[in-house]
Amino acid sequence: MSELAPPSPAGRSRNTSAAKIRHGLSATLLWLVALLFLTPLIYTVATSLKPASDVFSVPPSLVGKEIRWQNYADALDYLPFQKFILNGLIVAVSGTLITLAAASMSAYAFARLKFRGRNVLFAAFLATLMIPQEVLVVPMFSLMQEFGWVDSYRALILPWAFTAFGVFLMRQFFLTIPQELADAAYIDGAGKFRTFFSIMLPLARPSLAVLAVFTFINYWNSFLWPLIITNSVEDKGTVPLGLSLFFSQQGSQWNLVMAASVISMIPTVLLLLLLRKHLVSGIATTGMGGR
């Protein structure tokens, strides 16, 4: 059998050049796609810093005649936007914590505990994902009226805190943890609750971080349900309701509307930065039991 001849110096040089060209083209394409997705954000931030007279200037420009930081102070002062942000934080943080607690415990029961009808019950629970939120709004509103919870934080938080998505996500993670780990805890004398809180839950930090981000964003950006269940918008309104009210009263001052929109993004960005390490870990260890 004849041995393959090693590539000549000229061949290696051509291969290196071709690899550099492919790398350069890939990097350029990725930058263009990233710029395309960032264009609305860049336009929003740029408009929030323009004077009102420069928003629709002809020809259009990304930067106005001056950088007007006062737009952010005006946006906070004109309406009780700080109250909307506070309401949004109360609803989003409370809803996220309740969702994490309920989803993790339910998922652990579906994944690890053996009881009759477990799979059928989980399938029925999972089937609720097929029902659109718009279909649930009317019966949910009637239920809130029966409870006397209309125009309250309870009505804003509790109806959407028990989701099948969170249970499904956490259950899939718990299934990847070896049963031998729980058996070792039982042999050492730990009960089901101690095994769950001391061993399983710490291992589930990456999945909990992913679920926390999704849940917080859903609560923070929710518009339809707060619009229906809230009577006193200025008292119990959340950020999306505040933005809509702001727009209706300040429709001609787009720079202030954009400034309020930028402010409304800050909590979500901070949460992503805070949980970034766990999010990356969750993606990297998917299917490996959190190791």
Backbone bond lengths (Angstrom), bond angles and torsions (degrees), N, CA, C in turn:
res aa  C-N    CA-C-N  psi(-1)  N-CA   C-N-CA  omega(-1)  CA-C   N-CA-C  phi
1 M - - - 1.473 - - 1.535 108.80 -
2 S 1.310 116.80 130.51 1.463 120.20 -178.89 1.527 110.56 -81.59
3 E 1.362 116.62 142.01 1.466 121.20 178.91 1.525 110.26 -83.70
4 L 1.360 115.58 145.77 1.458 119.82 178.80 1.516 109.41 -71.69
5 A 1.322 116.30 136.93 1.461 120.78 -179.82 1.520 109.74 -77.46
6 P 1.346 118.45 137.36 1.476 120.23 177.52 1.515 110.44 -64.34
7 P 1.370 117.44 149.86 1.471 119.76 -179.68 1.516 110.64 -63.85
8 S 1.307 114.45 144.15 1.465 120.53 179.35 1.530 109.46 -72.07
9 P 1.364 118.31 161.21 1.488 120.58 177.07 1.514 112.49 -54.80
10 A 1.332 117.61 -36.17 1.470 119.75 179.51 1.521 110.95 -67.45
11 G 1.374 115.20 -37.82 1.480 119.06 179.13 1.519 111.12 -66.75
12 R 1.372 116.22 -42.32 1.464 118.75 178.24 1.520 111.26 -62.35
13 S 1.302 117.39 -37.95 1.463 121.34 179.29 1.518 110.96 -64.12
14 R 1.376 115.78 -41.24 1.475 118.30 178.73 1.523 111.08 -65.41
15 N 1.368 116.32 -40.41 1.466 118.94 179.39 1.528 111.44 -63.96
16 T 1.367 115.38 -41.14 1.471 118.83 178.68 1.513 111.15 -63.93
17 S 1.302 117.89 -41.39 1.469 121.09 179.61 1.521 110.76 -64.78
18 A 1.343 116.41 -41.50 1.465 119.44 179.70 1.525 111.26 -64.87
19 A 1.363 115.77 -38.47 1.477 118.95 178.35 1.524 110.78 -65.29
20 K 1.335 117.27 -40.00 1.459 120.25 178.47 1.528 111.33 -64.86
21 I 1.321 116.82 -38.98 1.475 120.21 179.49 1.528 109.95 -65.60
22 R 1.382 116.69 -44.07 1.469 119.29 178.63 1.524 111.24 -62.94
23 H 1.340 116.64 -40.69 1.461 120.23 178.83 1.528 110.86 -63.92
24 G 1.338 116.17 -41.77 1.466 119.82 179.32 1.519 112.28 -64.52
25 L 1.345 116.53 -42.57 1.470 120.03 178.66 1.523 111.16 -64.84
26 S 1.340 117.08 -41.33 1.470 120.33 179.43 1.531 110.94 -63.40
27 A 1.348 115.25 -43.98 1.464 118.61 -179.95 1.526 111.14 -63.89
28 T 1.336 116.77 -41.07 1.472 120.11 179.01 1.524 111.24 -63.49
29 L 1.344 116.22 -42.74 1.464 120.05 179.31 1.525 111.12 -62.94
30 L 1.341 116.64 -42.08 1.463 119.89 179.18 1.524 111.23 -64.37
31 W 1.339 117.10 -40.59 1.467 119.56 178.06 1.526 111.03 -63.72
32 L 1.335 117.51 -39.75 1.470 120.26 179.60 1.530 111.09 -65.17
33 V 1.346 116.73 -42.83 1.466 120.00 179.04 1.530 110.40 -65.11
34 A 1.353 116.36 -42.35 1.463 119.52 178.58 1.521 111.01 -62.72
35 L 1.332 116.42 -40.76 1.468 120.36 179.13 1.523 110.78 -64.66
36 L 1.354 116.16 -37.30 1.466 120.38 178.92 1.529 110.74 -62.21
37 F 1.335 116.76 -43.48 1.464 120.01 -179.87 1.529 111.84 -71.94
38 L 1.342 116.89 -28.70 1.465 120.28 -177.88 1.524 112.92 -84.91
39 T 1.343 117.13 -9.74 1.468 119.66 -176.21 1.530 113.13 -56.33
40 P 1.362 120.05 -46.89 1.489 118.22 178.52 1.519 112.77 -60.74
41 L 1.350 116.65 -37.97 1.464 119.56 179.94 1.527 110.62 -67.34
42 I 1.340 116.29 -43.63 1.467 120.04 179.40 1.524 110.57 -61.80
43 Y 1.348 116.16 -42.04 1.469 119.96 179.84 1.530 111.00 -65.19
44 T 1.341 116.41 -39.25 1.469 120.07 179.85 1.518 110.87 -63.87
45 V 1.343 116.80 -47.94 1.468 120.19 -179.62 1.530 110.81 -64.05
46 A 1.338 116.52 -42.42 1.472 119.64 -179.22 1.529 110.97 -63.94
47 T 1.336 116.93 -42.15 1.470 119.96 -179.30 1.523 111.20 -67.68
48 S 1.343 116.41 -32.33 1.465 119.21 -179.06 1.520 112.03 -67.54
49 L 1.321 117.66 -15.98 1.467 121.53 -178.49 1.527 112.86 -105.70
50 K 1.335 117.23 6.44 1.458 120.15 -178.76 1.527 111.07 -94.19
51 P 1.327 117.54 152.49 1.466 119.47 165.57 1.530 110.13 -65.38
52 A 1.322 117.29 154.92 1.467 120.60 -177.53 1.526 111.96 -58.35
53 S 1.325 117.05 -33.27 1.473 120.25 -176.62 1.528 112.39 -71.84
54 D 1.358 118.09 -16.45 1.468 120.88 -176.33 1.526 113.50 -99.72
55 V 1.349 118.00 -2.71 1.467 119.53 -174.75 1.520 110.87 -64.27
56 F 1.330 116.94 -45.47 1.467 120.88 -178.70 1.528 110.59 -112.59
57 S 1.317 115.91 39.01 1.465 119.41 -179.35 1.522 111.06 -68.21
58 V 1.311 116.27 152.30 1.464 123.30 178.57 1.524 108.29 -121.82
59 P 1.348 117.66 123.67 1.468 127.86 -2.70 1.537 111.11 -71.22
60 P 1.326 117.11 154.07 1.475 119.08 -178.20 1.523 111.05 -65.25
61 S 1.327 115.20 146.87 1.471 120.74 178.24 1.524 108.49 -138.45
62 L 1.314 114.58 149.91 1.467 119.24 -179.79 1.521 111.12 -74.78
63 V 1.329 116.88 -33.25 1.462 121.44 -177.67 1.518 108.71 -112.51
64 G 1.340 117.53 135.54 1.449 121.10 178.96 1.521 112.07 -80.64
65 K 1.334 115.16 -174.48 1.471 119.56 -179.32 1.523 111.28 -67.45
66 E 1.330 116.00 -26.56 1.467 120.36 178.03 1.528 108.74 -147.22
67 I 1.327 116.31 156.99 1.473 121.65 175.28 1.529 107.09 -91.22
68 R 1.326 115.65 113.93 1.467 120.67 -171.95 1.526 110.23 -107.91
69 W 1.359 116.81 89.07 1.464 121.70 178.20 1.520 111.83 -67.14
70 Q 1.341 116.45 -19.42 1.462 120.84 -178.55 1.529 111.70 -62.70
71 N 1.348 116.97 -19.69 1.470 119.70 178.93 1.532 110.96 -57.56
72 Y 1.336 117.58 -36.54 1.467 120.46 -178.04 1.532 110.74 -69.59
73 A 1.330 116.69 -40.44 1.467 119.40 177.37 1.525 110.45 -66.66
74 D 1.330 116.92 -39.54 1.472 120.10 178.71 1.528 111.01 -64.94
75 A 1.342 116.70 -38.28 1.467 119.84 179.91 1.519 111.60 -65.28
76 L 1.329 116.69 -37.07 1.472 119.87 179.43 1.519 111.90 -74.14
77 D 1.338 116.62 -29.98 1.464 119.91 -174.93 1.522 113.53 -85.80
78 Y 1.321 117.56 -29.13 1.469 118.46 -171.23 1.528 112.07 -67.25
79 L 1.311 116.46 -48.93 1.463 121.68 177.13 1.529 108.54 -114.39
80 P 1.315 118.24 164.64 1.485 118.34 175.39 1.518 110.81 -73.47
81 F 1.347 114.91 58.70 1.466 118.96 -175.93 1.524 111.25 -66.19
82 Q 1.333 116.79 -30.30 1.468 119.05 176.84 1.527 110.56 -63.46
83 K 1.339 116.54 -33.92 1.468 120.23 176.55 1.529 110.54 -66.65
84 F 1.322 116.60 -39.71 1.472 120.29 177.40 1.531 110.70 -62.91
85 I 1.336 116.55 -41.87 1.468 120.41 178.93 1.522 110.45 -64.50
86 L 1.339 116.62 -42.44 1.468 119.93 178.72 1.531 110.69 -62.79
87 N 1.341 116.55 -45.26 1.472 119.55 177.61 1.534 111.21 -60.72
88 G 1.327 115.34 -42.02 1.465 118.92 179.72 1.517 111.89 -63.25
89 L 1.343 116.57 -39.87 1.467 119.47 178.62 1.526 111.05 -66.67
90 I 1.333 116.93 -41.56 1.473 119.46 178.63 1.526 110.25 -60.44
91 V 1.316 116.55 -47.21 1.465 120.51 -177.53 1.530 110.83 -67.76
92 A 1.336 116.97 -46.97 1.470 120.00 -174.42 1.532 111.58 -69.55
93 V 1.332 117.25 -43.43 1.478 119.66 -178.92 1.523 110.69 -68.59
94 S 1.335 117.23 -45.25 1.464 119.99 179.73 1.527 110.78 -63.75
95 G 1.326 116.52 -45.82 1.462 120.09 179.37 1.519 112.19 -61.89
96 T 1.336 116.52 -38.75 1.465 119.69 179.56 1.529 111.34 -66.19
97 L 1.332 116.86 -44.16 1.474 119.69 -179.58 1.529 111.12 -64.05
98 I 1.327 117.28 -42.52 1.471 119.95 179.31 1.525 110.56 -65.89
99 T 1.319 116.00 -40.82 1.463 119.67 179.21 1.526 111.32 -62.88
100 L 1.337 117.00 -43.64 1.468 120.02 179.37 1.526 111.05 -61.84
101 A 1.335 116.81 -43.62 1.463 119.81 -179.57 1.528 111.17 -65.55
102 A 1.326 116.65 -48.39 1.463 119.93 -176.66 1.530 111.66 -67.86
103 A 1.332 116.31 -42.81 1.467 119.74 -177.01 1.527 111.46 -67.94
104 S 1.324 117.63 -41.82 1.470 119.48 -177.85 1.528 111.31 -66.34
105 M 1.338 117.60 -42.46 1.465 119.30 -179.39 1.531 111.39 -70.36
106 S 1.331 116.71 -41.26 1.469 119.46 178.13 1.525 110.86 -64.21
107 A 1.320 115.41 -42.77 1.461 119.35 -179.16 1.529 111.36 -64.25
108 Y 1.333 116.37 -39.65 1.468 119.14 178.76 1.532 110.67 -63.90
109 A 1.322 116.74 -38.94 1.464 119.95 177.81 1.527 111.03 -64.18
110 F 1.336 116.86 -44.37 1.459 120.05 179.67 1.529 112.03 -68.24
111 A 1.320 117.76 -29.44 1.462 120.72 -175.83 1.519 112.91 -87.94
112 R 1.354 117.63 -35.74 1.461 119.61 -168.19 1.516 115.00 -117.24
113 L 1.316 117.84 -28.75 1.457 119.44 -176.69 1.527 109.76 -89.36
114 K 1.315 115.86 142.60 1.457 120.76 -179.58 1.521 109.44 -106.07
115 F 1.335 115.86 119.98 1.458 120.91 176.57 1.528 107.99 -149.20
116 R 1.317 115.64 158.44 1.460 120.89 -174.37 1.537 110.63 -66.43
117 G 1.325 114.75 134.25 1.465 120.06 178.07 1.514 114.41 78.54
118 R 1.338 116.67 15.90 1.463 119.17 -176.28 1.534 111.90 -60.59
119 N 1.327 116.75 -48.51 1.468 119.80 -176.62 1.529 111.72 -67.29
120 V 1.345 116.51 -38.52 1.469 119.31 179.07 1.523 110.27 -65.74
121 L 1.322 115.59 -43.02 1.462 119.48 179.37 1.525 111.25 -63.95
122 F 1.329 116.49 -40.27 1.467 118.93 179.23 1.530 110.63 -67.03
123 A 1.347 117.32 -38.84 1.463 119.81 178.33 1.532 110.73 -64.09
124 A 1.334 116.53 -41.18 1.466 119.50 177.94 1.526 110.94 -65.17
125 F 1.339 115.17 -39.93 1.471 119.79 177.83 1.524 110.59 -63.46
126 L 1.334 114.79 -40.51 1.472 119.35 -179.34 1.526 111.66 -68.55
127 A 1.335 116.43 -29.71 1.467 120.23 -178.69 1.521 111.88 -64.80
128 T 1.326 117.72 -20.86 1.469 119.26 178.65 1.528 112.16 -65.76
129 L 1.344 115.91 -16.21 1.470 118.29 176.62 1.524 111.62 -65.87
130 M 1.333 116.42 -22.08 1.470 120.18 -177.84 1.528 112.12 -77.26
131 I 1.323 118.12 -12.71 1.467 120.94 -175.86 1.524 108.90 -89.52
132 P 1.332 118.22 121.44 1.470 119.60 179.42 1.524 111.52 -67.85
133 Q 1.316 114.88 152.04 1.457 119.88 -178.99 1.523 111.39 -61.04
134 E 1.344 116.93 -34.38 1.456 119.90 -177.34 1.527 111.52 -62.42
135 V 1.354 117.00 -30.59 1.455 120.41 179.29 1.530 110.96 -71.90
136 L 1.315 116.87 -31.57 1.462 121.17 -176.24 1.523 113.38 -83.12
137 V 1.326 116.64 -12.27 1.463 118.89 -171.61 1.524 112.12 -63.56
138 V 1.344 117.65 -45.79 1.467 120.53 -175.91 1.538 111.66 -65.79
139 P 1.362 119.12 -53.37 1.479 117.10 177.66 1.526 113.23 -62.08
140 M 1.335 116.37 -32.87 1.467 118.17 177.88 1.524 111.41 -67.52
141 F 1.318 116.78 -37.90 1.472 120.07 178.28 1.529 110.67 -65.82
142 S 1.358 116.53 -40.99 1.468 119.95 177.83 1.531 110.46 -62.28
143 L 1.335 115.97 -39.82 1.461 119.84 178.97 1.526 111.25 -65.10
144 M 1.311 116.92 -41.09 1.462 120.20 177.83 1.522 111.66 -64.49
145 Q 1.340 116.19 -34.93 1.468 119.50 176.08 1.521 110.95 -65.00
146 E 1.348 116.50 -41.15 1.468 119.92 178.65 1.526 111.08 -61.89
147 F 1.326 116.15 -38.49 1.463 120.64 179.55 1.539 112.58 -77.48
148 G 1.326 116.92 -14.71 1.463 119.67 -175.07 1.518 112.82 73.31
149 W 1.325 116.02 29.99 1.472 120.86 -176.33 1.524 113.53 -102.15
150 V 1.327 118.17 3.99 1.469 119.68 -178.42 1.531 109.17 -61.30
151 D 1.340 115.19 141.17 1.465 122.45 -178.90 1.536 111.94 61.39
152 S 1.331 115.16 45.57 1.471 119.29 177.50 1.529 109.07 -140.00
153 Y 1.345 115.25 162.49 1.460 119.39 177.48 1.534 111.37 -64.62
154 R 1.344 116.64 -33.60 1.461 119.43 179.95 1.520 111.19 -59.59
155 A 1.332 116.06 -41.76 1.465 119.44 179.62 1.526 111.79 -68.87
156 L 1.322 116.79 -29.37 1.465 119.68 178.99 1.522 112.05 -75.78
157 I 1.346 116.56 -28.62 1.460 120.28 -171.12 1.523 113.10 -99.66
158 L 1.323 117.32 -55.31 1.465 121.46 -165.33 1.538 115.62 -66.85
159 P 1.334 120.43 -40.43 1.475 117.82 -174.90 1.527 114.38 -58.82
160 W 1.332 118.24 -25.26 1.472 120.15 -175.48 1.526 111.79 -112.55
161 A 1.331 116.96 13.60 1.468 119.81 -178.12 1.524 112.71 -87.19
162 F 1.318 118.16 -11.43 1.465 120.90 -176.91 1.531 108.31 -117.13
163 T 1.315 115.10 82.34 1.460 120.55 -173.37 1.526 111.17 -105.70
164 A 1.333 115.34 145.66 1.463 120.32 178.06 1.522 111.21 -70.35
165 F 1.332 117.15 -27.46 1.466 119.35 -179.74 1.529 111.28 -61.91
166 G 1.318 116.15 -45.98 1.462 119.50 179.62 1.518 112.04 -63.29
167 V 1.318 117.11 -41.24 1.465 120.47 178.81 1.527 110.41 -64.50
168 F 1.309 116.79 -42.57 1.474 120.15 179.48 1.529 110.88 -63.28
169 L 1.324 116.51 -44.95 1.466 120.16 -179.04 1.527 111.29 -61.34
170 M 1.313 116.68 -46.96 1.466 120.21 -178.11 1.532 111.37 -70.58
171 R 1.331 117.09 -36.54 1.470 119.50 179.35 1.525 110.74 -62.22
172 Q 1.312 116.71 -42.97 1.467 119.16 179.81 1.523 110.79 -61.65
173 F 1.327 117.44 -33.54 1.460 119.68 178.26 1.523 110.95 -71.15
174 F 1.340 117.01 -45.75 1.463 119.77 -178.02 1.530 111.25 -62.79
175 L 1.327 117.33 -29.61 1.460 120.26 179.06 1.520 112.09 -66.89
176 T 1.340 116.98 -23.17 1.467 119.71 -178.35 1.530 112.35 -82.78
177 I 1.332 118.27 -12.60 1.467 120.89 -179.58 1.528 109.00 -80.70
178 P 1.321 118.72 128.84 1.471 120.52 -177.33 1.527 112.08 -59.40
179 Q 1.325 115.46 139.29 1.459 120.90 179.22 1.534 110.88 -64.54
180 E 1.342 115.89 -26.92 1.460 119.39 -179.16 1.526 111.86 -60.67
181 L 1.318 117.06 -29.45 1.461 120.64 179.27 1.526 110.54 -65.66
182 A 1.324 116.99 -44.60 1.467 120.42 177.30 1.525 110.76 -67.96
183 D 1.347 117.01 -38.30 1.462 119.78 179.12 1.532 111.00 -62.25
184 A 1.329 116.55 -39.95 1.466 119.79 178.25 1.520 111.26 -62.78
185 A 1.350 116.65 -38.15 1.467 120.10 177.74 1.519 111.09 -65.89
186 Y 1.354 117.18 -40.12 1.461 120.14 178.66 1.529 110.66 -63.71
187 I 1.347 116.51 -39.92 1.468 120.45 179.49 1.524 110.56 -63.63
188 D 1.338 116.67 -34.80 1.471 120.52 178.83 1.519 112.65 -77.97
189 G 1.310 116.91 0.52 1.464 119.70 174.85 1.510 115.53 100.88
190 A 1.353 118.10 2.63 1.464 120.26 -179.62 1.524 109.97 -78.47
191 G 1.315 116.23 139.45 1.457 120.84 175.47 1.513 111.23 -84.41
192 K 1.343 115.85 -173.87 1.464 119.53 -178.10 1.528 111.65 -65.97
193 F 1.338 116.11 -41.92 1.467 118.69 -178.02 1.531 110.79 -68.07
194 R 1.339 117.53 -42.42 1.463 119.26 -179.62 1.529 110.44 -67.64
195 T 1.312 116.86 -38.19 1.467 119.52 176.87 1.522 110.92 -61.20
196 F 1.335 114.61 -40.83 1.474 118.35 -179.46 1.527 111.54 -67.66
197 F 1.340 116.54 -50.24 1.468 119.26 -173.94 1.533 112.64 -76.24
198 S 1.332 118.70 -32.60 1.467 120.33 -173.98 1.522 113.33 -93.71
199 I 1.328 117.83 -24.90 1.468 119.42 -175.07 1.528 111.82 -117.52
200 M 1.327 116.59 -54.94 1.464 119.42 -174.02 1.528 112.61 -69.44
201 L 1.332 115.83 -46.06 1.464 118.14 -175.27 1.530 113.01 -64.20
202 P 1.344 120.11 -43.39 1.482 118.49 176.02 1.530 112.69 -60.20
203 L 1.328 117.37 -35.31 1.463 119.30 178.18 1.522 112.06 -67.73
204 A 1.342 115.93 -23.50 1.469 119.95 -174.35 1.522 112.73 -89.49
205 R 1.326 118.41 11.80 1.470 119.95 -177.53 1.532 113.53 -54.86
206 P 1.345 120.48 -44.78 1.472 118.37 179.07 1.527 113.35 -60.30
207 S 1.343 116.89 -43.21 1.472 119.07 179.08 1.518 111.07 -67.90
208 L 1.325 117.31 -37.34 1.462 119.88 176.84 1.528 111.25 -63.47
209 A 1.330 116.11 -36.99 1.468 119.35 178.50 1.522 111.06 -64.53
210 V 1.327 116.82 -43.25 1.474 120.59 178.32 1.525 110.27 -61.76
211 L 1.336 116.19 -46.52 1.463 119.86 -179.96 1.528 111.29 -64.55
212 A 1.329 116.95 -37.38 1.473 120.47 179.36 1.525 111.05 -62.87
213 V 1.323 117.00 -42.45 1.463 119.95 -179.24 1.530 110.49 -65.07
214 F 1.336 117.21 -47.60 1.469 120.16 -179.85 1.530 110.86 -61.02
215 T 1.335 116.37 -43.81 1.462 119.69 -176.52 1.518 111.40 -67.68
216 F 1.341 116.35 -43.81 1.465 119.93 -179.62 1.532 110.35 -60.91
217 I 1.327 116.53 -44.02 1.464 119.37 -179.16 1.528 110.63 -64.52
218 N 1.333 117.32 -40.01 1.465 119.66 178.80 1.521 111.73 -62.19
219 Y 1.315 116.52 -46.00 1.468 119.53 178.59 1.532 110.58 -65.70
220 W 1.310 115.81 -44.28 1.471 119.89 -174.66 1.527 111.45 -64.82
221 N 1.328 117.52 -37.13 1.470 120.81 -176.30 1.526 113.00 -95.43
222 S 1.324 118.30 -1.16 1.462 120.18 -176.82 1.536 110.60 -63.49
223 F 1.319 115.77 131.56 1.471 120.15 -178.60 1.530 112.06 -119.78
224 L 1.358 117.17 -44.81 1.459 120.76 -172.07 1.531 112.04 -63.07
225 W 1.339 116.71 -51.23 1.460 119.16 -176.27 1.535 112.45 -66.01
226 P 1.339 120.51 -46.88 1.472 118.72 175.08 1.523 113.25 -59.32
227 L 1.341 116.97 -34.05 1.469 119.83 179.19 1.521 110.98 -64.43
228 I 1.349 117.13 -37.28 1.464 121.25 -176.92 1.526 111.93 -80.13
229 I 1.323 116.52 -42.24 1.461 120.24 -169.85 1.523 112.59 -88.25
230 T 1.337 118.31 -10.76 1.465 121.32 -175.71 1.527 110.24 -103.68
231 N 1.300 116.14 123.46 1.471 120.75 175.97 1.525 110.99 -91.19
232 S 1.314 116.91 -46.11 1.460 121.12 -179.64 1.525 108.93 -96.77
233 V 1.323 115.60 92.54 1.466 120.45 -174.64 1.523 111.28 -62.13
234 E 1.310 117.91 -41.24 1.470 119.85 -176.63 1.527 111.98 -72.47
235 D 1.335 117.60 -13.95 1.464 120.21 -179.74 1.529 111.91 -99.88
236 K 1.336 117.40 -44.73 1.466 121.54 -176.44 1.535 112.43 -116.03
237 G 1.328 117.45 4.45 1.460 119.72 -177.21 1.519 112.96 -67.22
238 T 1.330 116.56 145.89 1.463 121.50 176.59 1.528 109.96 -98.83
239 V 1.330 116.78 -175.76 1.468 120.85 -172.41 1.543 113.09 -61.51
240 P 1.353 120.03 -45.85 1.478 117.65 178.95 1.524 112.83 -60.01
241 L 1.331 117.84 -38.03 1.459 119.88 176.87 1.522 110.48 -66.58
242 G 1.328 116.23 -39.16 1.454 119.65 177.45 1.516 112.05 -62.61
243 L 1.330 116.35 -40.62 1.466 119.58 178.91 1.527 111.12 -64.98
244 S 1.329 116.80 -40.77 1.475 119.16 179.75 1.521 110.25 -65.89
245 L 1.329 116.78 -41.05 1.465 120.06 178.05 1.515 110.52 -65.64
246 F 1.315 115.40 -39.41 1.461 120.62 178.37 1.528 110.86 -62.13
247 F 1.317 114.04 -41.97 1.463 118.29 -179.05 1.520 111.43 -66.00
248 S 1.328 116.61 -38.72 1.460 118.90 -177.61 1.518 111.29 -68.33
249 Q 1.339 116.45 -29.49 1.455 118.31 -179.30 1.525 112.48 -95.06
250 Q 1.335 117.08 -22.36 1.466 120.36 -177.46 1.521 109.86 -122.19
251 G 1.322 116.15 37.31 1.459 118.83 -174.78 1.507 113.88 -60.03
252 S 1.341 118.31 -28.76 1.455 119.65 -177.43 1.529 111.94 -85.99
253 Q 1.346 117.18 -9.28 1.473 119.49 -178.61 1.527 109.13 -110.99
254 W 1.307 115.18 77.81 1.458 120.75 -176.22 1.524 112.10 -65.07
255 N 1.312 117.21 -27.23 1.474 117.94 -180.00 1.531 110.70 -64.21
256 L 1.345 117.76 -35.96 1.465 119.58 177.91 1.528 111.45 -73.44
257 V 1.324 116.48 -36.98 1.465 120.09 176.90 1.527 109.91 -62.08
258 M 1.321 116.36 -42.25 1.470 119.59 179.00 1.524 111.26 -67.75
259 A 1.334 117.23 -36.70 1.469 119.85 177.59 1.531 110.16 -63.14
260 A 1.339 116.75 -42.66 1.460 119.79 177.15 1.527 111.09 -63.87
261 S 1.322 117.17 -36.36 1.469 120.41 178.77 1.528 110.99 -65.51
262 V 1.325 116.31 -41.11 1.479 119.74 178.45 1.523 110.12 -63.65
263 I 1.331 116.94 -42.24 1.470 120.25 178.53 1.522 110.44 -60.97
264 S 1.325 116.73 -39.01 1.468 120.41 -177.68 1.529 112.25 -67.55
265 M 1.331 117.72 -19.14 1.469 120.39 179.97 1.527 112.69 -83.53
266 I 1.313 117.94 -16.76 1.464 120.99 -172.13 1.532 113.14 -59.88
267 P 1.363 120.01 -48.95 1.480 118.55 -179.30 1.527 113.26 -58.93
268 T 1.321 117.68 -39.93 1.466 120.35 -179.68 1.525 111.03 -65.71
269 V 1.332 116.51 -42.33 1.471 119.77 178.86 1.534 110.68 -64.18
270 L 1.333 116.63 -41.83 1.462 119.86 178.80 1.526 111.24 -62.45
271 L 1.337 116.42 -39.91 1.472 119.15 178.77 1.528 110.77 -64.21
272 L 1.320 116.87 -41.90 1.467 120.03 178.59 1.525 110.99 -62.50
273 L 1.338 116.56 -42.45 1.470 119.33 178.74 1.522 110.82 -66.04
274 L 1.342 116.81 -37.50 1.456 120.57 -178.40 1.524 111.69 -66.91
275 L 1.326 116.61 -38.21 1.473 120.44 -175.88 1.528 112.29 -101.71
276 R 1.323 117.70 10.83 1.461 120.21 -175.71 1.520 112.14 -57.77
277 K 1.315 117.09 -42.84 1.466 120.66 -178.48 1.527 111.00 -61.38
278 H 1.339 116.33 -44.23 1.461 119.49 -179.56 1.521 111.47 -70.96
279 L 1.346 117.50 -33.56 1.464 120.21 178.94 1.520 110.22 -64.60
280 V 1.329 117.01 -45.58 1.465 120.87 178.35 1.517 110.41 -62.77
281 S 1.332 116.20 -41.54 1.462 120.27 178.55 1.512 111.02 -63.66
282 G 1.345 116.86 -39.03 1.460 120.49 179.60 1.503 112.16 -63.93
283 I 1.334 116.90 -39.48 1.461 120.19 178.04 1.522 110.73 -69.39
284 A 1.346 116.79 -40.54 1.465 120.54 -175.66 1.520 112.51 -71.22
285 T 1.348 117.73 -29.00 1.464 120.21 -175.25 1.509 112.55 -105.66
286 T 1.336 118.32 12.78 1.452 120.63 179.17 1.525 110.28 -58.00
287 G 1.326 116.62 127.04 1.457 121.02 179.26 1.505 113.99 84.19
288 M 1.359 117.69 5.63 1.461 120.37 -179.57 1.509 112.13 -117.58
289 G 1.344 116.94 16.85 1.454 119.91 177.18 1.507 113.27 67.24
290 G 1.355 117.07 25.82 1.458 119.73 176.84 1.504 113.85 78.99
291 R 1.331 119.36 4.81 1.457 120.65 -178.18 1.521 110.75 -74.52
